[in-house]
Amino acid sequence: MIFQGKSFSSSSPLGYQGSRLSAFLGTPSPEPMDIVAILFNSELLKLYGEDGVAAYGVVLYISYIFLAVFLGYSISMNPVVGCNYGSKNRKEIRNILIKSLVLNAITGAAMTAVAEGCASVFSEVFVGYDSGLRSLTTTALRLYSLCFIFSGINIFASSFFTGLNDGLDSAVISFSRSWRFICYRCFSGSRPSGLLCWPRRFFR
């Protein structure tokens, strides 16, 4: 198992500072997410103009509601993992890890299904005044909702390693979620064959 060879009596020198870094990089706090929003808005303005920025704002509002479930669970499980880590209860830690991964995977799939099925309803609530913007927002939400399948596992994994006093791994996971892959897809998606341009042909 992944805990073999890991010393439960030692403390990582990056544990505390790394945990703070992971919180900065991975949670929807203003600093990292504002930078991502600026990058996305700049690209969306080129592709769709003001409608693209409006659609992205709606998608973010809705995604925060869904992601709050994952964040709440991960934050609540963090002290449980830390308590068992301190008591060197490896069996219970493995049990928490396996059950949490399964639970987050099932919840993520259910959230994706709900978001896909209710995308038009959500869009109607926010931008029902404009048919073109509503169609764009619906498509954007259906594309974005696919990330819910993996978001819960990623968010929990970051919190899990924070509970194990492994701030470095936690920060790497958080960075990959909030900065690395998002920013990569933002710029690669702005190319003609990219994901962001895929819906564009439907709204010309």
Secondary structure, 3 states (H helix, E strand, C coil): CCCCCCCCCCCCCCHHHHHHHHHHHHCCCHHHHHHHHHHHHHHHHHHCCHHHHHHHHHHHHHHHHHHHHHHHHHHHHHHHHHHHHHCCCHHHHHHHHHHHHHHHHHHHHHHHHHHHHHHHHHHHHHHCCCHHHHHHHHHHHHHHHHHHHHHHHHHHHHHHHHHCCCHHHHHHHHHHHHHHHHHHHHHHCCCCCCCCCHHHHHCC
